[in-house]
Amino acid sequence: MKTERVFVVEIKEEDVIVSPMVKGECAGCESGCAKRGAAYPVLNPRNLPVKPGQTVIVGASARAQAVQGVISLLIPFLCALLAFMLAPFFANLLGLNASEGFKAVSVLAGLFISSLAVLLITRKVPLPGKSEILSLAE
């Protein structure tokens, strides 16, 4: 699981607003310089005693990782399989022979187009689930 050290900015009702640190040296700094990234909300499911100004470790939730895996792997695989099964239909539409080469190109096109679609959609529409606070940084 990928984890990240972040700086607690604010505590709201259900969320803790954190900001990523650009450098590891910023962890103990209290000068308030602009060396932090854009703030985002995370969950605190373990009810750790966090306070603004603290440094914590965050990571993606297991549910969010599972959803991302299904979307990133299963959808392109199913589209490639569908492209293989529909290759004779598309070959007939184009007036071509549904050879093994045409089927292979159809599979690759199905993989490429669906992978590109997944990439673009997940960039515009965030996946469900927020990052979670895993522990307090030392």
N, C-alpha and C positions, 0 to 999 in steps of 0.2 A: 504494500500500500504506500502510495506517495504521500509524504507528510511535508508540512511547511511551518516554519516559525512565523508567527504573526503578532502584531501589536494590538491589544484590546483598546478600542477607541471609545466605545460607549456600550452600555447595557440597556437593552429595551426589554419589553415584557417577555417575549419568548425567544428573542434573538440576541446574540452578542455581536456587535458590529466590530469587525477587525480590519486591520490594514496590513498588507504584506510589507515586510522590510526589504529594502533593496540590498543591504549588506548585512552580514553577520555582526559587524562592529556596532550597528545601530541598536542592538538589543538592549544595552545598558545606558544608552544615551538619553538624556532628558532635555536636550537643547531645543527640541521642537522644530528642527529643520525640516525641509520638504523632501526628505529621502525616503518617503513611504509611498506605496502604491495606492490605487483607488480602494476605498473601503467597501466591504461586502459583509452580508449577514451570515453567521454560522449558528449551529445549534449547540446546546450544552446538555446532552442527554445524561451525562454522569453527574450533573449538578455540582461541578467543581466550583470552588470559591474564587471566581475571577473578579478582578477589579480593573477599572480603566487605568491604563498605563502599564499593565502587566504584559508579559510575553507568554504566549501559549503555543502549543503544537496542535495543528488541525490536519484532518485528513478526510477523504471522501467516505461517505457511508457505504456499507456493503450493498444496500439496496440500489443506490445510485450506480455503483459499479456493475451490478448485475444487469440493470436496465441498459447501461451503455454497452455492455458486452453483447446483449441480444440484438440491439439495434445495429451495432457496428459489424457484427459477424453474420448473424442469421439472415438479415434482410438481403445483403448482397449475395449470399449463398442461394437463397430461394429465387432471387431474380436471375441468377446464372442458370439455375435448373429450369426455370420457366423459359428463358431464352433458348436453351437447348431443345426443349419440347416444342417450341413454336418456330424453330428454324425452318422446317419444311414449309410451313405456311408462308413465312416471309420470303423464302426462296422462290416459291410459286408466284407470289405477288411481283417479285422483281424479274421473273422469267428466267431464273437460274436453277441449276441442279442443286439439290440439298445434299451436297457431298460432306464428307467428314471435315474437310477444311472450312466449309461454310458454317457447319455446326460449331466448330472450335472458335471461329471468329464471333459467332453469335454469343457464345458463352463468355468470351472475353469482353464483348461489348456490354453484355448484361452486368458483369462484375464491375466494369469501369463506370458505367452510367449510374448504377445504383449506389456505388461507393461515393461517387461525386455528389449525388443527391443527399445521401446521409450526411456527408461532411457539411454541405451548405445548409441543410435544414437544422442540424444540431448547432451550428454557429448562430443562427437567427433565433431559434427556439430553445431555451435552456432545458436540459433534461431535468426530470423531477428529482427532488432530494437536495439537501444542502450539505455542505461540509460540516463536520462535527469537531468539537474540541476534544482531543484525545488525552491531553495532559498539560500540566503547567510546566513551562520551561524553567530551567534552573539558572 
